[in-house]
Amino acid sequence: MSSTNRIQWDLDLIRRYDLSGPRYTSYPTALQFDPELSATELVEAGRSSADQSSPLSLYVHIPFCEHVCYYCACNKVITRRRDKAQPYLDTVYQEMEQLSRWYSGDRQVNQLHWGGGTPTFISDQQMRDLMTHLRSNFNLRDDDKGDYSIEVDPREAQDTSLQVLREIGFNRISLGVQDLDPQVQEAVNRIQPTEQTLRVLHTSRELGFKSINMDLIYGLPHQTLDGFNATLDSVIEMSPDRLSVFNYAHLPDRFRSQRHIQAEHLPSPETKLDILQSTIEKLLAAGYVYIGMDHFAKPNDELALAQANGHLHRNFQGYTTHSDCDLVAMGVSAISQIGDVYYQNEHEISAYSQAVADRGNAVRRGVKLTTDDHIRRAVITQLICHFELKPAQIESDFGISFSHYFQKELESLGQFAEDGLISLNADLIRVTDAGRLLIRRICMAYDAYIPQETATRRYSRII
């Protein structure tokens, strides 16, 4: 195992430092989005600050699901009425035309993602139509060299649908798995026999999808160390290119569907820690690279290569290799990142549809980045993507004295260094093998929107 792919499991540190906090898919985070900023103000600021010569990333949110998964915290609409999709898609097409006029030009689309909900809820013809509209409004690639991905529910995806997805340009696929244990699946209302997942996996490979990701969740009801290890062993044998292993956060007061999950059926904090440790050890032993937080990839995967070469980036779609792209997002609750601006669409379908009908866009809230935001975003991005930071690079990029600008932050980082989470000197800040699991905690020290006393506060457990 290379020195860049080591994780040191230090239970004392894990118990003393709390991992709850921003995931830093953006900085500032969505909590700083201001509903008082008008759509016009946000769009104008984005258009004026965007690099019109850079490529684009596109995101389409399709919120529909036929069945509710009790653990899910995504923005979704549970319905068996497939006829609800077309009116929604028609609204997306209207929004898309406006976004194209604002942002498209000749900018090449190097990244495309459909998320949800369940994107494969819509019919094969609707998927073809959606891609046709995207191609007519934006400069999509036709050489299969883009990063064009879609989230797939194996319970929904027939072989014909997978073939359609490949034909219309998708070359990456992400499969929701969560857990292979039937008891766990029943408890979260997601009955998904392993044979279904294997069928989609094998068909996707036969169709030539370049990369296959699988999502797993630990902390679900009735999970045990042995049970989740059995799931991991089966998944490792399936050999996906990437794995996302998420921690289930039980927040029934915020997410109604989670009220179906009985708290007494959840694994204890100690069991969750055991599962997390075993997961990391098993995946590293199987040859996967720890990208960061919940993500693992094979050494020859583009994410692992980008991290090794210092080019990994992070945006609202998670870890990505496309740091040079503006992100244009469409659909209900979708979040865009254009130039110096982040903004989010209306969260409810009715409000989204009405806004698009009235003015051609559904921008609800957002934030305009300051110079300080840009500096701190660069620092946080480097740490969360590469586990190290060269202050001289920040000084060169922004014309500041790093030690002076971050004097208070560097003082607070002293405790992290004393506890062995980082090594700290003038030339290099490096996250240690023990600190990698606590990377969000370290990044919070540079977050100007979180009081410093919060950034260094200690808790008895992180999970």
C-alpha angles and dihedrals in degrees: 000000000000121000089247091060103051126118121192112206106216108173093188092057092044091053093047098048122060116223096197110114142083120339088212098225078148140011117240090037125227090267087075094054108122119216089197092069108093123235089240092054093048095046094046091050091049095048093047094050099040120108101237091197094058124092125254138240117207129202128188121191116210105183103188126114127171093210132030118239104210095220095053121120097175124118101262146151116221111213141134091207105105089184089075091072099069098058088048092049090049088056090049089053091053091049090045092058090054093047090049091055090050103042116007112078108136094323111139118232106231096168132039129173135178113199139167155082092339113325091194088061087090119078126263090254092049089052090052091048093049092052091046090054091048091051093048092051102036137036100254120182120250098190097081089241097112125094098250112168140168136191112239132194105210089212089062104036115092121190090253091054091051089051090051091050091053092046094052093052113275114138101168129057135188119205123205107223107144096172136351095211109110093214092054091045091053092049092055095039095245109118105184117159114215089241090066092054092046092050093054091044094051094042091050091052092048090051091054104250105171098214134021123196127192126202120214129178127206123197096050122141117286094010116145132181093253093044095051091044087057090052090048092050091053093045093048088053089053086056104210116190092235136020130199113195109188131193113235112232111201106217106153092163090062101034116044096201090061089066087079089066115086112224091216090062093058119102116256120257088254092053091048090053090049090050092049093049092047091047093054094045093048095047094046090048089051090057102260121142118232102234096180142292105351101352134101131172139178113263093251094049116113092244093055092045092049091051091049090050095046095247103109116126138185131219140147089299091056126242112007142166092222106089092148096060130099108221115230110189129188135186135050114332092356117154123218130197111202121168107302094350140085119189138170132212126234111292100220122065094228092052091043093051093046093049093050091047092050102043110001095253138063102211107156107169141348149148136249111220119236124210088260090053091053093050094048092043090055091051094047093045092053093049097044094045103037107017092231140072133201107208091202090065092054090047091052095046097047106023096240138125102247096204092049097042093048099033094129093043093050090052091054091046088062090082090053089052092047090052092049099249094120141011110230129200138135095266102040140019107199128183110227126227087260092049099053094085089052097048094125089055090053093047090052089069088070095045108109091194094061116071112244093239088060092049092059101033115127129222134190093240137016094204 
